[in-house]
Amino acid sequence: MVAFLALFFVGPEFGGTLRVWAQEGAALSTDHLGLDDKTVDEFSPDELGVYELDAATLESPQATDQASLEALKTEESLEVTGAPLAPPGGTPTFIMAVPSSGYWASFGLDAVMGAELAIKKIGGGFDLKTIDEAGADFASQIRNLGRPVAVMGHLYESRLAQGAPYYAKAGAPTIITYIEDPKTQELGPSFVRFLPDPASQGRRLAKEVPRTGKRVKQVYILEGPETSQKQLAEAFRESLVNPQAPAPTKANPKPTKPRALKASTVNTIPIDKPEDLKVLLELKGTPQDWILVALPPRLAMRAAPIIAASGFKRATFLMPTSLAIREIGATFLAVNITNAQVALPLEFGSGKNLNRALTDFRRRFIQYHRREPSWAAVLAYDATTLAGLAASSDTGALPFLEDSEMVHSGAAGRMTLSQDGWPISTVKLDQERLHWLP
């Protein structure tokens, strides 16, 4: 399937289509700026609710079919029905809430495969039940939740908010595996988030700019319309202009503060709609050292041919984690934009610092499932492993996950739960790494 996707996106016919987009990009004809409307809509986080947990969802019980954070204040009104999934003497059960239908079904399949491998690794003793968060019967499934020992997954904020009161009522610790919105902290201490929030990603990506040691002439930020993209862009910009000194360590008790960039060197370009992309053509011939692509998938893919036509290919692109990054990355490669780095919640490492846990995970995943994993599978694997440790803890699952000093080492890297998320690492985007992307 991965090979098919790669061939589809970079094959001669598709590459030719993208070259046409690049040639006609100057005119900004909406017929040639991106994929057809249906495909673009499918990628749109605006329609899917991906990575955008609206405040109304958190505050209004009517926002998600009478199930939101407000319901947490009146737990007596909720009734978790159905037979317990882990009755006395029975097998403890994990729930993986991911899409098993609709456009993101392949993403959910990766997650389930990663979770299955984790259960096999920890020696079994647990059952895995999948809830289709994209399905029409999601509400019915969470009302008949039973008594799972942990819930994992979720990439739809609206579904997470809908299910949260029932998870809390069931007493199930919830590991939010794919949502990065910081508002998830308001769900309560039993909800642990894996992905760094947008601001943390922005600060981490800003550290990439001075690493080359070269004099930076210009940095451009393509800022999308969504709140998460604006937060990421602002943190990236602030970290470049006013960098903070790293925390002192025993080896380096007085670390040097990174060199700051001039405010005039960091340029923000708001991109709210496809028509706004025409400004990129006006920058042709200007120096571009670094470009942060903080755009929703539909706009990022439409921007690729225009960027190529504008002569931006010599710049280094930073691309933060998003659910359609495989399609975005393949589109960039198809128009010969090769100086792109994608931020992944994985620590690949190299040489002596090679992440051997990730290497071992990949080997066993291919052996067990006969296909390459994505980071969606890696995070599901780590989430399930962590849930297994929590469920088997002498202190109980909730105290285990609430331990602010607890550091968990998984296939993706090391995570301190109190710091809220895995470290972000950047890797060069190429054909070999496309299979790691969701």
Contacts in CASP RR format, 6 or more apart in sequence:
PFRMAT RR
TARGET T0000
AUTHOR 0000-0000-0000
METHOD contacts of the structure
MODEL  1
MVAFLALFFVGPEFGGTLRVWAQEGAALSTDHLGLDDKTVDEFSPDELGV
YELDAATLESPQATDQASLEALKTEESLEVTGAPLAPPGGTPTFIMAVPS
SGYWASFGLDAVMGAELAIKKIGGGFDLKTIDEAGADFASQIRNLGRPVA
VMGHLYESRLAQGAPYYAKAGAPTIITYIEDPKTQELGPSFVRFLPDPAS
QGRRLAKEVPRTGKRVKQVYILEGPETSQKQLAEAFRESLVNPQAPAPTK
ANPKPTKPRALKASTVNTIPIDKPEDLKVLLELKGTPQDWILVALPPRLA
MRAAPIIAASGFKRATFLMPTSLAIREIGATFLAVNITNAQVALPLEFGS
GKNLNRALTDFRRRFIQYHRREPSWAAVLAYDATTLAGLAASSDTGALPF
LEDSEMVHSGAAGRMTLSQDGWPISTVKLDQERLHWLP
1 106 0 8 1.000
1 371 0 8 1.000
2 371 0 8 1.000
2 372 0 8 1.000
2 434 0 8 1.000
2 435 0 8 1.000
5 326 0 8 1.000
5 330 0 8 1.000
5 434 0 8 1.000
6 330 0 8 1.000
6 431 0 8 1.000
6 434 0 8 1.000
6 435 0 8 1.000
8 14 0 8 1.000
9 327 0 8 1.000
9 330 0 8 1.000
9 331 0 8 1.000
9 333 0 8 1.000
9 334 0 8 1.000
10 330 0 8 1.000
10 333 0 8 1.000
10 334 0 8 1.000
10 431 0 8 1.000
11 334 0 8 1.000
14 334 0 8 1.000
15 334 0 8 1.000
15 335 0 8 1.000
18 304 0 8 1.000
18 305 0 8 1.000
18 331 0 8 1.000
18 334 0 8 1.000
18 335 0 8 1.000
19 305 0 8 1.000
19 335 0 8 1.000
20 32 0 8 1.000
21 32 0 8 1.000
21 33 0 8 1.000
21 34 0 8 1.000
21 304 0 8 1.000
21 305 0 8 1.000
21 306 0 8 1.000
21 335 0 8 1.000
22 305 0 8 1.000
22 306 0 8 1.000
22 308 0 8 1.000
22 309 0 8 1.000
22 335 0 8 1.000
23 309 0 8 1.000
24 32 0 8 1.000
25 32 0 8 1.000
25 33 0 8 1.000
25 281 0 8 1.000
25 305 0 8 1.000
25 306 0 8 1.000
25 309 0 8 1.000
26 281 0 8 1.000
26 309 0 8 1.000
28 274 0 8 1.000
28 275 0 8 1.000
28 277 0 8 1.000
28 278 0 8 1.000
28 306 0 8 1.000
30 274 0 8 1.000
33 274 0 8 1.000
33 277 0 8 1.000
33 302 0 8 1.000
33 305 0 8 1.000
33 306 0 8 1.000
34 40 0 8 1.000
34 298 0 8 1.000
34 301 0 8 1.000
34 302 0 8 1.000
34 305 0 8 1.000
35 43 0 8 1.000
35 298 0 8 1.000
35 301 0 8 1.000
40 298 0 8 1.000
40 301 0 8 1.000
40 302 0 8 1.000
41 47 0 8 1.000
41 298 0 8 1.000
42 103 0 8 1.000
43 296 0 8 1.000
43 297 0 8 1.000
43 298 0 8 1.000
43 301 0 8 1.000
43 324 0 8 1.000
43 327 0 8 1.000
44 296 0 8 1.000
44 297 0 8 1.000
44 298 0 8 1.000
45 51 0 8 1.000
45 52 0 8 1.000
45 226 0 8 1.000
45 296 0 8 1.000
45 297 0 8 1.000
45 322 0 8 1.000
45 323 0 8 1.000
46 52 0 8 1.000
46 226 0 8 1.000
46 296 0 8 1.000
48 104 0 8 1.000
48 156 0 8 1.000
49 156 0 8 1.000
49 157 0 8 1.000
49 158 0 8 1.000
50 155 0 8 1.000
50 156 0 8 1.000
50 157 0 8 1.000
50 323 0 8 1.000
51 157 0 8 1.000
51 179 0 8 1.000
51 180 0 8 1.000
51 181 0 8 1.000
51 198 0 8 1.000
51 226 0 8 1.000
51 228 0 8 1.000
51 322 0 8 1.000
51 323 0 8 1.000
52 157 0 8 1.000
52 181 0 8 1.000
52 226 0 8 1.000
52 227 0 8 1.000
52 228 0 8 1.000
53 157 0 8 1.000
53 160 0 8 1.000
53 161 0 8 1.000
53 179 0 8 1.000
53 181 0 8 1.000
53 183 0 8 1.000
53 184 0 8 1.000
54 63 0 8 1.000
54 157 0 8 1.000
55 183 0 8 1.000
56 63 0 8 1.000
57 63 0 8 1.000
57 64 0 8 1.000
57 68 0 8 1.000
57 157 0 8 1.000
57 158 0 8 1.000
57 161 0 8 1.000
58 68 0 8 1.000
58 69 0 8 1.000
58 161 0 8 1.000
58 183 0 8 1.000
58 186 0 8 1.000
59 68 0 8 1.000
59 69 0 8 1.000
59 70 0 8 1.000
60 68 0 8 1.000
60 70 0 8 1.000
61 67 0 8 1.000
61 68 0 8 1.000
61 70 0 8 1.000
61 71 0 8 1.000
63 158 0 8 1.000
63 161 0 8 1.000
64 158 0 8 1.000
64 159 0 8 1.000
64 161 0 8 1.000
64 162 0 8 1.000
65 139 0 8 1.000
65 162 0 8 1.000
67 139 0 8 1.000
67 142 0 8 1.000
67 161 0 8 1.000
67 162 0 8 1.000
67 163 0 8 1.000
67 164 0 8 1.000
67 165 0 8 1.000
67 166 0 8 1.000
68 161 0 8 1.000
68 162 0 8 1.000
68 164 0 8 1.000
68 165 0 8 1.000
69 161 0 8 1.000
69 164 0 8 1.000
69 165 0 8 1.000
69 186 0 8 1.000
69 187 0 8 1.000
71 77 0 8 1.000
71 78 0 8 1.000
71 165 0 8 1.000
72 164 0 8 1.000
72 165 0 8 1.000
72 168 0 8 1.000
72 187 0 8 1.000
72 188 0 8 1.000
75 165 0 8 1.000
75 168 0 8 1.000
75 169 0 8 1.000
78 165 0 8 1.000
78 166 0 8 1.000
78 169 0 8 1.000
79 143 0 8 1.000
79 169 0 8 1.000
80 143 0 8 1.000
80 145 0 8 1.000
80 146 0 8 1.000
80 147 0 8 1.000
80 166 0 8 1.000
80 169 0 8 1.000
80 170 0 8 1.000
81 143 0 8 1.000
81 144 0 8 1.000
81 146 0 8 1.000
82 144 0 8 1.000
82 145 0 8 1.000
82 146 0 8 1.000
83 146 0 8 1.000
84 146 0 8 1.000
84 147 0 8 1.000
85 93 0 8 1.000
85 95 0 8 1.000
85 127 0 8 1.000
85 129 0 8 1.000
85 145 0 8 1.000
85 146 0 8 1.000
85 147 0 8 1.000
85 148 0 8 1.000
86 92 0 8 1.000
86 93 0 8 1.000
86 147 0 8 1.000
86 148 0 8 1.000
86 149 0 8 1.000
87 147 0 8 1.000
91 125 0 8 1.000
91 126 0 8 1.000
91 127 0 8 1.000
92 125 0 8 1.000
92 126 0 8 1.000
92 127 0 8 1.000
92 148 0 8 1.000
92 149 0 8 1.000
92 391 0 8 1.000
93 126 0 8 1.000
93 127 0 8 1.000
93 128 0 8 1.000
93 129 0 8 1.000
93 148 0 8 1.000
93 149 0 8 1.000
94 115 0 8 1.000
94 119 0 8 1.000
94 126 0 8 1.000
94 127 0 8 1.000
94 128 0 8 1.000
94 129 0 8 1.000
94 148 0 8 1.000
94 149 0 8 1.000
94 150 0 8 1.000
94 151 0 8 1.000
94 152 0 8 1.000
94 384 0 8 1.000
94 387 0 8 1.000
94 388 0 8 1.000
95 128 0 8 1.000
95 129 0 8 1.000
95 130 0 8 1.000
95 131 0 8 1.000
95 145 0 8 1.000
95 148 0 8 1.000
95 150 0 8 1.000
95 151 0 8 1.000
95 152 0 8 1.000
95 172 0 8 1.000
96 111 0 8 1.000
96 112 0 8 1.000
96 115 0 8 1.000
96 128 0 8 1.000
96 129 0 8 1.000
96 130 0 8 1.000
96 131 0 8 1.000
96 152 0 8 1.000
96 153 0 8 1.000
96 380 0 8 1.000
96 384 0 8 1.000
97 130 0 8 1.000
97 131 0 8 1.000
97 133 0 8 1.000
97 151 0 8 1.000
97 152 0 8 1.000
97 153 0 8 1.000
97 154 0 8 1.000
97 159 0 8 1.000
97 160 0 8 1.000
98 104 0 8 1.000
98 107 0 8 1.000
98 108 0 8 1.000
98 111 0 8 1.000
98 112 0 8 1.000
98 130 0 8 1.000
98 131 0 8 1.000
98 132 0 8 1.000
98 133 0 8 1.000
98 153 0 8 1.000
98 154 0 8 1.000
98 155 0 8 1.000
98 178 0 8 1.000
98 380 0 8 1.000
99 105 0 8 1.000
99 107 0 8 1.000
99 108 0 8 1.000
99 132 0 8 1.000
99 133 0 8 1.000
99 134 0 8 1.000
99 135 0 8 1.000
99 155 0 8 1.000
99 156 0 8 1.000
100 108 0 8 1.000
100 109 0 8 1.000
100 112 0 8 1.000
100 130 0 8 1.000
100 132 0 8 1.000
100 134 0 8 1.000
100 135 0 8 1.000
101 132 0 8 1.000
101 134 0 8 1.000
101 135 0 8 1.000
102 134 0 8 1.000
104 134 0 8 1.000
104 155 0 8 1.000
104 323 0 8 1.000
105 134 0 8 1.000
107 155 0 8 1.000
107 323 0 8 1.000
107 374 0 8 1.000
107 376 0 8 1.000
107 438 0 8 1.000
108 376 0 8 1.000
110 373 0 8 1.000
110 374 0 8 1.000
110 376 0 8 1.000
110 377 0 8 1.000
110 380 0 8 1.000
110 438 0 8 1.000
111 153 0 8 1.000
111 177 0 8 1.000
111 178 0 8 1.000
111 376 0 8 1.000
111 377 0 8 1.000
111 379 0 8 1.000
111 380 0 8 1.000
112 128 0 8 1.000
112 130 0 8 1.000
112 380 0 8 1.000
113 365 0 8 1.000
113 369 0 8 1.000
113 373 0 8 1.000
113 377 0 8 1.000
113 380 0 8 1.000
114 365 0 8 1.000
114 373 0 8 1.000
114 377 0 8 1.000
114 378 0 8 1.000
114 380 0 8 1.000
114 381 0 8 1.000
114 384 0 8 1.000
115 128 0 8 1.000
115 152 0 8 1.000
115 380 0 8 1.000
115 381 0 8 1.000
115 383 0 8 1.000
115 384 0 8 1.000
116 128 0 8 1.000
116 368 0 8 1.000
117 361 0 8 1.000
117 364 0 8 1.000
117 365 0 8 1.000
117 368 0 8 1.000
117 369 0 8 1.000
117 377 0 8 1.000
117 381 0 8 1.000
118 380 0 8 1.000
118 381 0 8 1.000
118 382 0 8 1.000
118 383 0 8 1.000
118 384 0 8 1.000
118 385 0 8 1.000
119 125 0 8 1.000
119 126 0 8 1.000
119 128 0 8 1.000
119 384 0 8 1.000
120 368 0 8 1.000
121 364 0 8 1.000
121 381 0 8 1.000
121 385 0 8 1.000
122 385 0 8 1.000
122 388 0 8 1.000
126 149 0 8 1.000
126 388 0 8 1.000
126 391 0 8 1.000
128 384 0 8 1.000
129 148 0 8 1.000
131 138 0 8 1.000
131 141 0 8 1.000
131 142 0 8 1.000
132 138 0 8 1.000
132 141 0 8 1.000
133 154 0 8 1.000
133 155 0 8 1.000
133 156 0 8 1.000
133 159 0 8 1.000
134 156 0 8 1.000
138 159 0 8 1.000
138 162 0 8 1.000
139 162 0 8 1.000
142 162 0 8 1.000
142 163 0 8 1.000
142 166 0 8 1.000
142 167 0 8 1.000
143 166 0 8 1.000
145 166 0 8 1.000
145 167 0 8 1.000
145 170 0 8 1.000
145 172 0 8 1.000
146 170 0 8 1.000
147 170 0 8 1.000
147 171 0 8 1.000
147 172 0 8 1.000
148 170 0 8 1.000
148 172 0 8 1.000
149 172 0 8 1.000
149 387 0 8 1.000
149 388 0 8 1.000
149 391 0 8 1.000
149 397 0 8 1.000
150 172 0 8 1.000
150 173 0 8 1.000
150 174 0 8 1.000
150 175 0 8 1.000
150 387 0 8 1.000
150 388 0 8 1.000
150 390 0 8 1.000
150 391 0 8 1.000
150 397 0 8 1.000
151 167 0 8 1.000
151 172 0 8 1.000
151 173 0 8 1.000
151 174 0 8 1.000
151 175 0 8 1.000
152 174 0 8 1.000
152 175 0 8 1.000
152 177 0 8 1.000
152 380 0 8 1.000
152 383 0 8 1.000
152 384 0 8 1.000
152 387 0 8 1.000
153 175 0 8 1.000
153 176 0 8 1.000
153 177 0 8 1.000
153 178 0 8 1.000
153 380 0 8 1.000
153 383 0 8 1.000
154 160 0 8 1.000
154 176 0 8 1.000
154 177 0 8 1.000
154 178 0 8 1.000
154 179 0 8 1.000
155 178 0 8 1.000
155 179 0 8 1.000
155 323 0 8 1.000
157 179 0 8 1.000
157 181 0 8 1.000
160 176 0 8 1.000
160 179 0 8 1.000
160 184 0 8 1.000
160 187 0 8 1.000
164 174 0 8 1.000
164 187 0 8 1.000
164 191 0 8 1.000
167 174 0 8 1.000
167 190 0 8 1.000
167 191 0 8 1.000
168 188 0 8 1.000
168 190 0 8 1.000
171 190 0 8 1.000
171 398 0 8 1.000
172 190 0 8 1.000
173 190 0 8 1.000
173 191 0 8 1.000
173 192 0 8 1.000
173 387 0 8 1.000
173 390 0 8 1.000
173 397 0 8 1.000
173 398 0 8 1.000
173 401 0 8 1.000
174 187 0 8 1.000
174 190 0 8 1.000
174 191 0 8 1.000
174 192 0 8 1.000
175 192 0 8 1.000
175 194 0 8 1.000
175 383 0 8 1.000
175 386 0 8 1.000
175 387 0 8 1.000
175 401 0 8 1.000
176 184 0 8 1.000
176 191 0 8 1.000
176 192 0 8 1.000
176 193 0 8 1.000
176 194 0 8 1.000
176 195 0 8 1.000
177 194 0 8 1.000
177 195 0 8 1.000
177 379 0 8 1.000
177 380 0 8 1.000
177 383 0 8 1.000
178 194 0 8 1.000
178 195 0 8 1.000
178 323 0 8 1.000
178 376 0 8 1.000
178 379 0 8 1.000
179 193 0 8 1.000
179 195 0 8 1.000
180 193 0 8 1.000
180 195 0 8 1.000
180 196 0 8 1.000
180 197 0 8 1.000
180 198 0 8 1.000
180 201 0 8 1.000
180 228 0 8 1.000
180 321 0 8 1.000
181 197 0 8 1.000
181 198 0 8 1.000
181 228 0 8 1.000
182 197 0 8 1.000
182 198 0 8 1.000
182 199 0 8 1.000
184 191 0 8 1.000
184 193 0 8 1.000
185 191 0 8 1.000
185 193 0 8 1.000
185 420 0 8 1.000
189 398 0 8 1.000
189 402 0 8 1.000
190 398 0 8 1.000
190 401 0 8 1.000
190 402 0 8 1.000
192 386 0 8 1.000
192 401 0 8 1.000
192 417 0 8 1.000
193 420 0 8 1.000
193 421 0 8 1.000
194 345 0 8 1.000
194 379 0 8 1.000
194 382 0 8 1.000
194 383 0 8 1.000
194 415 0 8 1.000
194 421 0 8 1.000
194 422 0 8 1.000
195 321 0 8 1.000
195 345 0 8 1.000
195 379 0 8 1.000
195 421 0 8 1.000
195 422 0 8 1.000
196 204 0 8 1.000
196 345 0 8 1.000
196 420 0 8 1.000
196 421 0 8 1.000
196 422 0 8 1.000
196 423 0 8 1.000
196 424 0 8 1.000
197 231 0 8 1.000
197 420 0 8 1.000
198 228 0 8 1.000
198 229 0 8 1.000
198 231 0 8 1.000
198 232 0 8 1.000
198 235 0 8 1.000
198 320 0 8 1.000
199 231 0 8 1.000
199 232 0 8 1.000
199 234 0 8 1.000
199 235 0 8 1.000
200 235 0 8 1.000
200 420 0 8 1.000
200 421 0 8 1.000
200 424 0 8 1.000
201 232 0 8 1.000
201 235 0 8 1.000
201 320 0 8 1.000
201 321 0 8 1.000
201 343 0 8 1.000
201 424 0 8 1.000
202 232 0 8 1.000
202 233 0 8 1.000
202 235 0 8 1.000
202 236 0 8 1.000
202 239 0 8 1.000
202 292 0 8 1.000
202 320 0 8 1.000
203 235 0 8 1.000
203 236 0 8 1.000
203 239 0 8 1.000
204 343 0 8 1.000
204 423 0 8 1.000
204 424 0 8 1.000
205 232 0 8 1.000
205 236 0 8 1.000
205 292 0 8 1.000
205 318 0 8 1.000
205 320 0 8 1.000
205 343 0 8 1.000
205 424 0 8 1.000
205 426 0 8 1.000
206 235 0 8 1.000
206 236 0 8 1.000
206 239 0 8 1.000
206 240 0 8 1.000
206 243 0 8 1.000
207 239 0 8 1.000
207 258 0 8 1.000
208 290 0 8 1.000
208 318 0 8 1.000
208 341 0 8 1.000
208 426 0 8 1.000
209 216 0 8 1.000
209 219 0 8 1.000
209 240 0 8 1.000
209 261 0 8 1.000
209 289 0 8 1.000
209 290 0 8 1.000
210 216 0 8 1.000
210 258 0 8 1.000
210 259 0 8 1.000
214 289 0 8 1.000
216 261 0 8 1.000
216 265 0 8 1.000
216 289 0 8 1.000
216 290 0 8 1.000
217 265 0 8 1.000
217 287 0 8 1.000
217 289 0 8 1.000
218 265 0 8 1.000
218 267 0 8 1.000
218 286 0 8 1.000
218 287 0 8 1.000
218 288 0 8 1.000
218 289 0 8 1.000
218 290 0 8 1.000
219 240 0 8 1.000
219 261 0 8 1.000
219 265 0 8 1.000
219 266 0 8 1.000
219 267 0 8 1.000
219 289 0 8 1.000
219 290 0 8 1.000
219 291 0 8 1.000
219 292 0 8 1.000
220 267 0 8 1.000
220 268 0 8 1.000
220 269 0 8 1.000
220 283 0 8 1.000
220 288 0 8 1.000
220 290 0 8 1.000
220 291 0 8 1.000
220 292 0 8 1.000
220 315 0 8 1.000
221 233 0 8 1.000
221 236 0 8 1.000
221 237 0 8 1.000
221 266 0 8 1.000
221 267 0 8 1.000
221 268 0 8 1.000
221 269 0 8 1.000
221 291 0 8 1.000
221 292 0 8 1.000
221 294 0 8 1.000
222 269 0 8 1.000
222 271 0 8 1.000
222 291 0 8 1.000
222 292 0 8 1.000
222 293 0 8 1.000
222 294 0 8 1.000
222 295 0 8 1.000
222 303 0 8 1.000
223 229 0 8 1.000
223 230 0 8 1.000
223 233 0 8 1.000
223 268 0 8 1.000
223 269 0 8 1.000
223 270 0 8 1.000
223 271 0 8 1.000
223 294 0 8 1.000
223 295 0 8 1.000
224 230 0 8 1.000
224 233 0 8 1.000
224 270 0 8 1.000
224 271 0 8 1.000
224 272 0 8 1.000
224 294 0 8 1.000
224 295 0 8 1.000
224 296 0 8 1.000
224 299 0 8 1.000
225 270 0 8 1.000
225 271 0 8 1.000
225 272 0 8 1.000
225 273 0 8 1.000
225 296 0 8 1.000
226 296 0 8 1.000
229 294 0 8 1.000
229 295 0 8 1.000
229 296 0 8 1.000
230 294 0 8 1.000
232 292 0 8 1.000
232 294 0 8 1.000
232 320 0 8 1.000
233 268 0 8 1.000
233 292 0 8 1.000
233 294 0 8 1.000
236 292 0 8 1.000
236 294 0 8 1.000
237 266 0 8 1.000
237 268 0 8 1.000
240 260 0 8 1.000
240 261 0 8 1.000
240 265 0 8 1.000
240 266 0 8 1.000
241 260 0 8 1.000
241 261 0 8 1.000
241 262 0 8 1.000
241 263 0 8 1.000
241 266 0 8 1.000
242 260 0 8 1.000
243 257 0 8 1.000
243 258 0 8 1.000
243 259 0 8 1.000
243 260 0 8 1.000
244 257 0 8 1.000
245 255 0 8 1.000
245 256 0 8 1.000
245 257 0 8 1.000
245 258 0 8 1.000
246 252 0 8 1.000
246 255 0 8 1.000
247 255 0 8 1.000
248 254 0 8 1.000
248 255 0 8 1.000
249 255 0 8 1.000
269 276 0 8 1.000
269 279 0 8 1.000
269 280 0 8 1.000
270 276 0 8 1.000
271 277 0 8 1.000
271 295 0 8 1.000
271 299 0 8 1.000
271 303 0 8 1.000
273 299 0 8 1.000
274 299 0 8 1.000
274 302 0 8 1.000
277 299 0 8 1.000
277 302 0 8 1.000
277 303 0 8 1.000
277 306 0 8 1.000
278 306 0 8 1.000
280 303 0 8 1.000
280 306 0 8 1.000
280 307 0 8 1.000
280 310 0 8 1.000
280 312 0 8 1.000
281 306 0 8 1.000
281 309 0 8 1.000
281 310 0 8 1.000
283 310 0 8 1.000
283 312 0 8 1.000
284 310 0 8 1.000
284 311 0 8 1.000
285 311 0 8 1.000
288 312 0 8 1.000
288 314 0 8 1.000
288 315 0 8 1.000
289 315 0 8 1.000
289 316 0 8 1.000
290 315 0 8 1.000
290 316 0 8 1.000
290 317 0 8 1.000
290 318 0 8 1.000
291 307 0 8 1.000
291 312 0 8 1.000
291 315 0 8 1.000
291 316 0 8 1.000
291 317 0 8 1.000
291 318 0 8 1.000
292 317 0 8 1.000
292 318 0 8 1.000
292 320 0 8 1.000
293 300 0 8 1.000
293 303 0 8 1.000
293 317 0 8 1.000
293 318 0 8 1.000
293 319 0 8 1.000
293 320 0 8 1.000
293 328 0 8 1.000
294 320 0 8 1.000
295 303 0 8 1.000
296 322 0 8 1.000
297 322 0 8 1.000
297 323 0 8 1.000
297 324 0 8 1.000
297 325 0 8 1.000
297 327 0 8 1.000
297 328 0 8 1.000
300 319 0 8 1.000
300 322 0 8 1.000
300 328 0 8 1.000
300 331 0 8 1.000
301 324 0 8 1.000
301 327 0 8 1.000
301 328 0 8 1.000
301 331 0 8 1.000
304 328 0 8 1.000
304 331 0 8 1.000
304 332 0 8 1.000
304 334 0 8 1.000
304 335 0 8 1.000
304 337 0 8 1.000
305 335 0 8 1.000
307 313 0 8 1.000
307 335 0 8 1.000
307 337 0 8 1.000
308 335 0 8 1.000
308 336 0 8 1.000
308 337 0 8 1.000
312 337 0 8 1.000
313 336 0 8 1.000
313 337 0 8 1.000
313 338 0 8 1.000
313 339 0 8 1.000
314 339 0 8 1.000
315 339 0 8 1.000
316 339 0 8 1.000
316 340 0 8 1.000
316 341 0 8 1.000
317 332 0 8 1.000
317 337 0 8 1.000
317 339 0 8 1.000
317 340 0 8 1.000
317 341 0 8 1.000
318 341 0 8 1.000
318 343 0 8 1.000
318 426 0 8 1.000
319 325 0 8 1.000
319 328 0 8 1.000
319 329 0 8 1.000
319 332 0 8 1.000
319 340 0 8 1.000
319 341 0 8 1.000
319 342 0 8 1.000
319 343 0 8 1.000
319 429 0 8 1.000
320 343 0 8 1.000
321 342 0 8 1.000
321 343 0 8 1.000
321 344 0 8 1.000
321 345 0 8 1.000
321 424 0 8 1.000
322 328 0 8 1.000
323 438 0 8 1.000
324 438 0 8 1.000
325 342 0 8 1.000
325 437 0 8 1.000
325 438 0 8 1.000
326 374 0 8 1.000
326 434 0 8 1.000
326 437 0 8 1.000
326 438 0 8 1.000
329 340 0 8 1.000
329 342 0 8 1.000
329 429 0 8 1.000
329 434 0 8 1.000
329 437 0 8 1.000
330 434 0 8 1.000
332 340 0 8 1.000
332 429 0 8 1.000
333 340 0 8 1.000
333 429 0 8 1.000
333 430 0 8 1.000
333 431 0 8 1.000
333 434 0 8 1.000
338 429 0 8 1.000
338 430 0 8 1.000
340 428 0 8 1.000
340 429 0 8 1.000
341 426 0 8 1.000
341 427 0 8 1.000
341 428 0 8 1.000
341 429 0 8 1.000
342 426 0 8 1.000
342 427 0 8 1.000
342 429 0 8 1.000
342 433 0 8 1.000
342 437 0 8 1.000
343 424 0 8 1.000
343 425 0 8 1.000
343 426 0 8 1.000
344 375 0 8 1.000
344 424 0 8 1.000
344 425 0 8 1.000
344 426 0 8 1.000
344 427 0 8 1.000
344 436 0 8 1.000
344 437 0 8 1.000
345 375 0 8 1.000
345 379 0 8 1.000
345 412 0 8 1.000
345 421 0 8 1.000
345 422 0 8 1.000
345 423 0 8 1.000
345 424 0 8 1.000
346 355 0 8 1.000
346 358 0 8 1.000
346 375 0 8 1.000
346 378 0 8 1.000
346 412 0 8 1.000
346 413 0 8 1.000
346 422 0 8 1.000
346 425 0 8 1.000
346 427 0 8 1.000
346 436 0 8 1.000
347 355 0 8 1.000
347 358 0 8 1.000
347 412 0 8 1.000
347 413 0 8 1.000
347 414 0 8 1.000
347 423 0 8 1.000
347 425 0 8 1.000
348 354 0 8 1.000
348 355 0 8 1.000
348 358 0 8 1.000
348 425 0 8 1.000
348 427 0 8 1.000
349 355 0 8 1.000
349 425 0 8 1.000
355 411 0 8 1.000
355 413 0 8 1.000
357 409 0 8 1.000
357 410 0 8 1.000
357 411 0 8 1.000
357 413 0 8 1.000
358 378 0 8 1.000
358 411 0 8 1.000
358 412 0 8 1.000
358 413 0 8 1.000
360 411 0 8 1.000
361 373 0 8 1.000
361 378 0 8 1.000
361 381 0 8 1.000
361 411 0 8 1.000
362 372 0 8 1.000
362 373 0 8 1.000
365 371 0 8 1.000
365 372 0 8 1.000
365 373 0 8 1.000
365 377 0 8 1.000
365 381 0 8 1.000
366 372 0 8 1.000
366 373 0 8 1.000
372 435 0 8 1.000
372 436 0 8 1.000
373 435 0 8 1.000
373 436 0 8 1.000
374 435 0 8 1.000
374 436 0 8 1.000
374 437 0 8 1.000
374 438 0 8 1.000
375 412 0 8 1.000
375 436 0 8 1.000
375 437 0 8 1.000
375 438 0 8 1.000
376 438 0 8 1.000
378 411 0 8 1.000
378 412 0 8 1.000
379 412 0 8 1.000
379 422 0 8 1.000
381 411 0 8 1.000
382 408 0 8 1.000
382 410 0 8 1.000
382 411 0 8 1.000
382 412 0 8 1.000
382 413 0 8 1.000
382 415 0 8 1.000
385 410 0 8 1.000
386 401 0 8 1.000
386 408 0 8 1.000
387 397 0 8 1.000
389 400 0 8 1.000
389 408 0 8 1.000
390 396 0 8 1.000
390 397 0 8 1.000
390 398 0 8 1.000
390 400 0 8 1.000
390 401 0 8 1.000
391 397 0 8 1.000
393 399 0 8 1.000
393 400 0 8 1.000
395 403 0 8 1.000
400 406 0 8 1.000
401 417 0 8 1.000
403 417 0 8 1.000
404 417 0 8 1.000
404 418 0 8 1.000
405 418 0 8 1.000
406 416 0 8 1.000
406 417 0 8 1.000
406 418 0 8 1.000
407 414 0 8 1.000
407 415 0 8 1.000
407 416 0 8 1.000
407 417 0 8 1.000
408 414 0 8 1.000
408 415 0 8 1.000
408 417 0 8 1.000
409 415 0 8 1.000
412 422 0 8 1.000
413 422 0 8 1.000
413 423 0 8 1.000
414 423 0 8 1.000
415 421 0 8 1.000
415 422 0 8 1.000
415 423 0 8 1.000
427 433 0 8 1.000
END
